[in-house]
Amino acid sequence: MRIIHGRPEQGVTEERGATFDGTVWADPVLPTTDGVTINSVYFTPGSRTHWHRHERGQILQVTTGSGWVCSEGGAPQRLLPGDVVWVPPGERHWHGASTGCALAHVAISLGTTQWETPVSEAEYLAAPQQ
């Protein structure tokens, strides 16, 4: 058993860059432990991840704002506070804020993450930006 009291000492808020479009900030909740990483992630309006996959899946719990999640071949799905998303192992997907609203979620990533290409503007705007 390991207890993390409050904010981990080694955890600092960091601006994410190379695998995100727009301004995205992340706060570590649990540094990688036994292949599990937990971050609180804040997306400014219009920002999003690149396409990516997780070796053993990912859980997203939306805490505030509104945004989108999309699996390859599917239509973007609206995200609102209280929503929980299970992304199965290896499923190619992206997630981020809507154009007019920020989004915050807790991301629980299982295993390694394979980052891929940016989400094109056309792919992102396929989501109705309400």
N, C-alpha and C positions, 0 to 999 in steps of 0.2 A: 504494500500500500504506500502511496505517496500523496501527501497533502500539499497543495499549493495554496498558501495563505495570501489572499489578495493578489496583487500584481507581482508576477515573478521578478526577482531582482534583475535578471538579464533581459527582461522584456521592456522594449521601448517602442513607442508609437513610431511607425515608419511609413513613409510615402512609398507606395508600390509603383513600379515603373515599367520595366521591360516586358511584362506579360499582361499589362492592362492598358486600356486606352482611356484618357481623361485622368482626373485626379482621384486617386484611391488611397485611403489610409487604413492601416491594419494595426491592431493592438494584440499582442500575444496573450492568450488566456492560459494555454498549456503548451510550452515548448515541446517539440517532437519527443514523444515518450512512447516506446514500444510501437513505433510506426503510426502513431496518432498525433495530429497537430490540430489545435483549436485556436482560432483567431476571431476577434470581433473586427468586422470589416465595414468601412464607411465609404460609400460611393457617392461622389458629387453628381448632380444631374447630368445625364448623358454618358457617364463613365461605365466601363464594363471590363470584364476579363477577356482574354483571348480564348479561343477554343482550347479545351484541355480535357484530360481524362485522369481519373484516380484509380490507382492499382486495386484498391479494395472498396472504393465507393466514397461518397461524400454526403454529409447531412448539412442542410442549410436551414437555419431558423431565423426568420425575418423578425426584427425587433422594432423597426420604424421605417416610415417612408413607403415608397412604391417602386417597383422595378419589374424585371423580366428574367426568366430562365428559359433556355431553349436547348433541346437535344437535337443532334444532327438529324435532319430529315423531318423534323417536326416544326410546328408553329410556336413562336414565343408564347409563354404562359405568364400571366400577370402574377406578381408577388405583392402581398400586403402584410401588414403586421399580424403576427400570430401564425402565419403559414410556415409549414415545415416541408422541406423537399428532401426526398431520398433519391440520389443519383447512383444507380448501380455501378459495380466495378467495370471499368473500361469504357463507359458510355461517354462519347464525345459531346461536350456541352459548353455553354457560356452562361454567365449571369451578370446583371448590373442594374443600374438605376434607370428610371424612365427619363425622358428629356426635360421634364419640368419639375422633378422632385428627386431629392436624395434618397438613398436606400442604405439601411444598416442591417447586417445579418451576422449571426454567429456561424462560422464555417468549421465543421468538423471533418477533416480530411484524413482518410484511412489509407495508409501505405504511401507510395511515392506519387507525385503528380507529374504528368507528362504534358508540358506546355506546347501548344501548336501555334497556328497562324492567327493573326488578328481577325476579329469579326468585322466583315465589311460593313460599310454604311448601309448598303441595301439590305443586308441580313438583319442589322440592328433595327432599321426603320420598318421592317416587316411587322414589328410589334406596333399595334395601334397606340400612339403616344398620347394618352389622355391625361 
